Amino acid sequence: MFISFDIIIDNSKQLIITGNSLGGSVATLFTLSLLEKFNFSKNKGPLCITFGSPLIGDENLQEAISKYAAWNSRVLHVVSDQDVVPRVLINGYQPFGTFLFCSKLGCSCFEDPQTILELLTTTNLGTPENEDPNKVFESYGTFVKDLNCKVICKDTTDHESLIDWNTTPLRAGIITQLAAIGLVQSQQQENIVITKIEKGAKKMAFLNQQAFDPTRGLNDIKVYMAYLEQYKKVSKDERVGYYDRYKNKLDTSDIKVEEHMRRLTCYWEEIVDQAEKRPQTVGASLRTRSLFGGTNYRRMIEPLDIADYYKAGKQDYINQGRSKHYIILEQLLKETEKPSSGPNELKKQNVASSLTEDSCFWAHVEEAHISCQLLSSGESNDMEKETDKLIEFENYVYGLMKNYAVSSEIFLPRSSFMTWWREYRKIKGTFYRSHLTGLMNNEENYDKYAKGRLVIP
């Protein structure tokens, strides 16, 4: 059970989680679970220091952690050249965080994952004779007192005699670091490891500049959402909802909409992908700001994907065509959303401009339309099943209306929903009565609903 960090953490002190060998893996995972819930604006972030910990996680975890500088910088792994444990899982597992390699000659820090894997292999001096965990653990004690100097100050052992003064500063620094852990023995030695590390350092510097920030692009994509909002408004003014306008491609502006859709979808697919790769704790979700933006995006854009799907003659969008990132965004909202006892006054007042809460609403409309066609043509092999589907759809729409959770645009004369209603009323006849037909048969209710004045029993 997690308690609020504001209560249990003294912000004047640094919280450090540590562990040795497999305990280091546990310490790392626990630190990541803390970071998932941590408020960096109020507290100092926790620091994890492991000693002789085996690698954890695959490339996906490494990529996700490395893209979050606030996370990656919170993990320090101390590795002795005498310890075999950090090297037992180097085939298939990937490193993240900072690695402090230690030998009798000194210590050096490295952050590039490929460099770390290379050094885990080349600095392995462990043998069966010195694999006693107690002796290896004792050897780490000699390094603890130097952590502040070696990690924070990036200090290394003095090996200036090994450096040619014509060497580039980056390469010279690498030679000094390798010498500190006993890998460079003379000035003339051409070690392929140096070249690999140099390449890795340059790549690492570039990635740090391009570090993924889940909220950095939110302001940029607001421009595209604003365009869609305007498109929605213009469509409503023309007495056709933006769903049907886009589906029927009534204007050249629809091409522009497709471009904005692609940009928005690429952004949110990346956001969701990164959220999935990050370590998740119970109840964890995207940050509040991101989740709010993701919910608006889903409710605005998914109906347009549904329009394209059914325009192509396909069926069963929810089970066969729905993108995974929409499903995840919806699940995250449900995890954080408080149960509603009914519509409040503000919700009623804004229903005319709000988006339908269920972003799959139009998929339900399209399926109901297909059922009507099957019943009218007599082509269905199971007429009772199609009838049951339509009654279920009735109850679904009535529930949305009762909670003011569906946009008033569905009542526009040229909307697909009104097309369905006219077909359904013809099939059921004028004497059929239900909760939904009781509302729909009176056209004055459409305007009352749009103004938030319709009383729904």
C-alpha positions in Angstrom: 0.0 0.0 0.0 1.3 3.5 -0.9 0.8 6.5 1.3 1.0 10.1 0.1 4.7 11.1 -0.3 3.9 14.5 1.1 3.3 12.8 4.4 6.1 10.3 4.7 9.0 12.1 3.0 11.1 14.8 4.6 11.9 17.0 1.7 15.1 18.2 3.5 16.6 14.7 3.2 17.5 12.5 0.2 15.6 9.3 0.0 18.0 6.5 -1.1 16.9 3.0 -1.9 19.7 0.4 -2.1 20.3 -3.3 -2.5 23.0 -5.9 -3.3 22.8 -8.6 -6.0 19.2 -9.6 -6.4 18.3 -7.1 -3.7 19.5 -4.5 -6.1 17.0 -5.6 -8.7 14.2 -5.3 -6.2 15.5 -1.9 -5.1 15.4 -0.8 -8.8 11.9 -2.0 -9.4 10.7 -0.4 -6.1 12.3 2.9 -7.1 10.5 2.8 -10.5 7.2 2.2 -8.8 7.9 5.3 -6.6 8.8 7.4 -9.6 5.5 6.5 -11.2 3.6 8.2 -8.4 6.2 10.9 -7.5 5.5 14.6 -7.5 8.8 16.2 -8.4 7.5 19.7 -8.0 7.0 19.1 -4.2 9.7 16.5 -3.3 13.2 15.5 -4.0 13.2 12.5 -6.2 14.4 9.1 -4.8 17.8 7.8 -5.7 18.5 4.1 -6.2 22.0 2.8 -5.7 22.6 -0.9 -6.4 25.7 -3.1 -5.9 26.3 -6.0 -8.1 22.7 -6.1 -9.4 21.8 -8.2 -12.5 20.1 -6.5 -15.4 16.3 -6.2 -15.5 14.0 -5.6 -18.4 14.2 -5.8 -22.2 14.8 -3.2 -24.9 11.3 -1.7 -24.5 11.9 -1.0 -20.8 15.3 0.4 -21.5 14.0 2.7 -24.2 11.1 3.9 -22.1 13.3 4.6 -19.0 16.1 6.2 -21.0 13.7 8.7 -22.6 12.7 10.0 -19.2 15.7 11.9 -17.9 14.1 12.4 -14.5 13.9 8.6 -14.2 17.1 7.4 -15.8 19.2 9.8 -13.7 17.8 8.3 -10.5 19.4 4.9 -10.8 23.1 4.2 -10.2 24.5 0.7 -10.5 27.9 0.0 -8.9 29.7 -3.0 -10.6 32.9 -4.6 -9.5 35.2 -6.3 -12.1 35.3 -9.2 -9.6 31.5 -9.7 -9.5 29.9 -12.1 -12.0 26.3 -11.4 -10.9 25.8 -8.2 -13.0 26.9 -10.1 -16.1 24.7 -13.2 -15.9 21.9 -11.7 -17.9 23.7 -9.7 -20.5 22.2 -11.8 -23.3 18.7 -10.5 -23.8 18.5 -8.0 -21.0 19.4 -4.4 -21.4 20.9 -1.8 -19.0 19.5 1.6 -18.1 20.6 4.3 -15.6 24.2 5.1 -14.8 26.8 2.4 -14.2 29.9 2.9 -12.0 32.5 0.4 -13.0 35.1 -0.3 -10.2 38.4 -2.0 -10.1 41.5 -1.9 -7.8 42.8 1.0 -10.0 39.7 3.2 -9.6 36.2 3.9 -10.9 34.5 5.4 -13.9 30.9 6.2 -14.8 29.1 5.3 -18.1 25.5 5.9 -19.3 25.3 4.6 -22.9 23.6 1.2 -22.9 25.8 -0.4 -25.6 28.9 0.9 -23.9 27.8 -0.6 -20.6 27.1 -4.0 -22.3 30.6 -3.9 -23.9 32.2 -3.1 -20.5 30.3 -5.7 -18.6 32.0 -8.3 -20.9 35.5 -6.8 -21.2 35.8 -6.0 -17.4 34.7 -9.4 -16.2 37.5 -10.7 -14.0 35.2 -12.8 -11.8 36.2 -16.5 -11.4 34.6 -19.4 -9.6 37.2 -19.0 -6.8 36.1 -15.5 -5.9 32.4 -15.8 -6.4 31.7 -16.0 -2.7 28.9 -13.4 -2.3 30.1 -12.3 1.1 33.6 -11.5 -0.2 32.2 -9.7 -3.2 29.9 -7.7 -1.0 32.8 -6.7 1.2 34.7 -5.5 -1.8 32.0 -2.9 -2.5 32.5 -1.3 0.8 35.8 0.2 -0.4 33.9 2.1 -3.1 31.1 3.6 -1.1 33.2 6.3 0.4 34.2 7.5 -3.1 30.7 7.7 -4.5 30.2 11.4 -4.1 33.6 12.2 -5.8 33.3 9.6 -8.6 29.6 10.0 -9.5 28.7 13.7 -8.8 32.1 15.2 -9.7 32.8 12.7 -12.5 36.3 12.3 -11.0 38.7 9.6 -12.3 42.1 8.3 -11.5 45.0 10.4 -13.0 46.3 8.8 -16.2 47.5 11.8 -18.1 50.6 9.9 -19.3 48.4 7.7 -21.4 46.9 10.6 -23.4 48.3 12.0 -26.6 47.7 15.7 -26.5 46.5 15.6 -30.2 43.7 13.3 -29.1 40.2 14.8 -29.1 38.8 15.8 -25.7 36.1 13.2 -25.9 38.5 10.4 -26.8 40.9 11.6 -24.2 38.2 11.4 -21.5 37.3 7.9 -22.6 40.9 6.7 -22.3 41.1 8.2 -18.9 37.9 6.5 -17.8 39.0 3.1 -19.2 42.4 3.5 -17.6 40.7 4.0 -14.2 39.2 0.5 -14.4 42.3 -1.1 -15.9 41.4 -1.5 -19.6 44.2 0.8 -21.2 47.7 -0.2 -20.4 49.8 2.0 -22.7 49.6 5.2 -24.8 50.0 3.2 -28.0 47.3 0.6 -27.3 44.5 0.8 -29.9 41.5 -0.6 -28.2 38.4 -1.2 -30.2 36.4 -0.6 -27.0 37.5 3.1 -27.1 36.0 3.6 -30.6 32.8 1.9 -29.6 32.4 4.0 -26.5 33.2 7.2 -28.4 30.4 6.4 -30.9 28.1 5.5 -28.0 28.8 8.7 -26.2 27.9 10.8 -29.3 24.7 8.9 -29.7 23.9 9.3 -26.0 24.4 13.1 -26.2 22.0 13.3 -29.2 19.4 11.2 -27.5 19.6 13.3 -24.4 18.8 16.3 -26.5 15.8 14.5 -28.0 14.6 13.1 -24.7 10.9 12.2 -24.8 8.7 14.5 -22.8 5.0 13.3 -22.6 3.7 16.8 -22.2 6.0 18.8 -24.4 3.9 18.4 -27.5 0.5 19.1 -25.9 0.7 22.8 -26.7 1.6 22.1 -30.3 -1.2 19.7 -30.9 -3.7 22.2 -29.5 -3.5 23.9 -32.9 -4.8 20.8 -34.6 -7.6 20.3 -32.1 -8.6 23.9 -32.5 -9.0 23.3 -36.2 -11.2 20.2 -35.6 -13.3 22.3 -33.1 -13.9 24.8 -35.9 -14.7 22.1 -38.4 -17.2 20.7 -35.9 -18.8 24.1 -35.4 -19.1 24.8 -39.2 -20.6 21.4 -39.7 -23.3 22.0 -37.1 -24.1 25.4 -38.6 -24.7 23.6 -41.9 -27.2 21.3 -40.1 -25.0 18.2 -40.5 -22.8 16.9 -37.7 -19.1 16.8 -38.3 -19.2 12.9 -38.2 -21.5 12.8 -41.3 -19.8 15.7 -43.0 -16.5 13.9 -42.8 -17.9 10.5 -43.7 -19.6 11.9 -46.8 -16.6 14.1 -47.7 -18.8 17.1 -48.5 -16.0 19.7 -48.8 -12.3 20.0 -49.7 -11.6 20.9 -46.1 -12.1 17.3 -45.3 -8.6 16.7 -46.8 -7.1 19.1 -44.2 -9.0 17.3 -41.5 -7.3 14.0 -42.5 -3.9 15.6 -42.2 -4.6 16.9 -38.7 -6.0 13.5 -37.7 -2.8 11.8 -38.7 -0.7 14.3 -36.7 -2.9 13.9 -33.6 -3.0 10.1 -33.9 0.8 9.8 -34.3 1.3 12.0 -31.2 -1.2 10.1 -29.0 -0.1 6.6 -30.2 3.5 7.6 -29.1 2.2 8.8 -25.8 0.3 5.6 -25.1 3.1 3.4 -26.3 5.5 5.1 -23.9 3.0 4.8 -21.1 2.7 1.1 -21.7 6.4 0.6 -21.7 7.0 2.4 -18.5 6.7 0.3 -15.3 3.1 0.4 -14.1 1.8 0.3 -10.6 -1.8 -0.4 -9.5 -3.9 2.5 -10.5 -1.1 4.3 -12.4 -2.1 6.3 -15.5 -1.0 9.2 -17.6 -0.5 12.5 -15.9 -3.8 14.4 -15.4 -3.0 17.0 -18.1 -2.1 14.3 -20.6 -5.2 12.2 -19.8 -7.5 15.2 -20.2 -6.0 15.9 -23.6 -6.1 12.3 -24.6 -9.8 12.0 -23.6 -10.7 15.1 -25.8 -8.6 13.7 -28.6 -10.3 10.3 -28.4 -13.8 11.8 -28.3 -13.1 14.1 -31.2 -11.0 11.9 -33.5 -12.2 8.3 -33.0 -15.6 9.1 -34.6 -13.8 10.1 -37.8 -11.9 6.8 -37.8 -15.3 5.1 -37.4 -16.6 7.1 -40.4 -13.7 5.9 -42.6 -14.2 2.3 -41.3 -17.9 2.0 -42.2 -17.4 4.1 -45.4 -15.2 1.3 -46.6 -18.1 -1.2 -46.1 -16.7 -2.9 -43.0 -18.6 -4.0 -39.9 -18.1 -4.6 -36.1 -15.6 -1.7 -35.6 -15.5 -2.1 -31.8 -14.3 -5.7 -32.0 -12.5 -5.8 -35.3 -11.3 -2.3 -36.2 -10.6 -0.3 -33.0 -7.1 0.9 -32.4 -5.3 -0.2 -29.2 -4.4 3.3 -28.2 -8.1 4.3 -28.1 -8.9 1.3 -25.8 -6.0 2.2 -23.4 -7.0 5.9 -23.2 -10.5 4.9 -22.4 -9.4 2.4 -19.7 -7.1 5.0 -18.1 -10.0 7.4 -17.9 -12.2 4.8 -16.2 -9.5 4.2 -13.7 -9.3 7.8 -12.6 -12.9 9.0 -13.2 -15.2 9.2 -10.3 -18.6 7.5 -10.6 -21.4 9.9 -11.6 -24.8 9.8 -10.0 -26.3 11.9 -12.8 -25.9 15.0 -15.0 -25.2 18.3 -13.2 -26.4 21.6 -14.3 -23.1 22.6 -15.9 -23.1 19.4 -18.0 -26.7 20.2 -19.2 -25.8 23.8 -20.1 -22.8 22.7 -22.2 -24.4 19.7 -24.0 -24.8 21.7 -27.2 -21.0 22.2 -27.5 -19.8 19.1 -25.8 -18.5 15.9 -27.4 -20.2 12.6 -27.0 -18.6 10.8 -24.0 -18.6 7.4 -25.6 -16.2 7.8 -28.6 -17.7 4.6 -30.1 -21.2 6.0 -30.2 -21.2 6.3 -34.0 -20.1 2.7 -34.4 -23.2 1.7 -32.4 -25.3 3.8 -34.7 -23.8 2.2 -37.8 -24.4 -1.3 -36.4 -28.0 -0.3 -35.6 -28.4 1.0 -39.2 -27.1 -2.4 -40.5 -29.6 -4.3 -38.4 -32.4 -2.1 -39.7 -31.4 -2.9 -43.3 -31.3 -6.6 -42.6 -34.8 -6.5 -41.0 -36.2 -4.4 -43.9 -34.7 -6.6 -46.6 -35.4 -9.9 -44.8 -31.9 -11.0 -45.5 -31.0 -11.8 -41.9 -30.8 -15.5 -40.9 -31.8 -14.5 -37.3 -34.4 -11.8 -37.3 -34.9 -12.1 -33.5 -31.2 -11.5 -32.9 -31.3 -8.3 -35.0 -34.4 -7.1 -33.2 -32.7 -7.7 -29.8 -29.7 -5.7 -31.0 -31.9 -2.7 -31.9 -33.7 -2.8 -28.5 -30.3 -2.9 -26.8 -29.3 0.1 -28.9 -32.4 1.9 -27.8 -31.6 1.4 -24.2 -28.0 2.5 -24.8 -29.0 5.8 -26.4 -31.7 6.4 -23.8 -29.0 6.0 -21.0 -26.7 8.4 -22.7 -29.5 11.0 -23.1 -30.6 10.6 -19.5 -27.0 11.5 -18.4 -26.6 14.2 -21.0 -23.6 12.2 -22.2 -24.4 12.4 -25.9 -24.0 15.5 -28.1 -27.1 17.3 -29.2 -25.7 17.1 -32.8 -27.2 13.6 -33.2 -30.6 15.3 -33.7 -29.5 17.3 -36.7 -31.7 16.4 -39.7 -28.9 15.0 -41.8 -27.1 13.0 -39.1 -26.8 9.2 -39.4 -28.6 8.8 -36.1 -31.7 10.6 -37.4 -31.5 8.4 -40.6 -31.5 5.4 -38.3 -34.4 6.7 -36.3 -36.5 7.2 -39.4 -35.7 3.7 -40.6 -36.4 2.2 -37.2 -39.7 4.0 -36.7 -40.9 2.7 -40.0 -40.0 -0.9 -39.0 -41.6 -0.7 -35.6 -44.7 1.3 -36.6 -46.4 4.2 -35.0 -47.9 2.2 -32.1 -44.6 0.9 -30.7 -43.7 2.4 -27.4 -40.4 2.5 -25.4 -38.4 4.9 -23.3 -36.5 6.2 -26.3 -39.4 6.4 -28.7 -41.3 8.4 -26.0 -38.6 11.1 -26.3 -37.9 10.8 -30.0 -41.5 11.0 -31.2 -41.8 14.6 -29.9 -39.5 16.8 -32.0 -39.7 19.6 -29.5 -37.5 17.4 -27.2 -34.6 17.8 -29.6 -34.4 21.5 -28.9 -35.0 21.1 -25.2 -32.2 18.6 -24.9 -29.8 20.9 -26.8 -30.6 23.7 -24.2 -30.3 21.3 -21.2 -34.0 21.7 -20.4 -35.3 18.2 -21.2 -36.5 16.3 -18.2 -35.8 12.6 -18.8 -37.5 10.2 -16.4 
